[in-house]
Amino acid sequence: MKLSAFFRPVALGLLLAGAGALPACVSVAAYQKAYLNDEDMKLATKKVETPEVNFESYREGAGGANGGKVGGGCGCN
C-alpha cells in the first residue's frame, strides 16, 4: 500500500504537466505565417550583430566563414 501512496502524487503531477502542455500546441493561420519570414526573425543578419560575431570568432580562437577572415585566437592570419 505504501507504493501506491507514492505513485499517486507522481501520477497527478504528470497529469497536470500534460494538461499544461496542451495549450502550447496551436495551429497557425496562413496570414500569420508571413511574420515567420520577417527580417527580424533571421539570425545574425542585423548589421549591429555582424561585428560582434566576427569579434567573438577571434576571441574564442575559432576560424570560420565570417567574411572570409580565418585566423586563430593569437591574432595571426
Secondary structure by P-SEA (a helix, b strand, c coil): caaaaaaaaaaaaaaaaaaaacccccccccccccccccccccccccccaaaaaaaaaaaaccccccccccccccccc
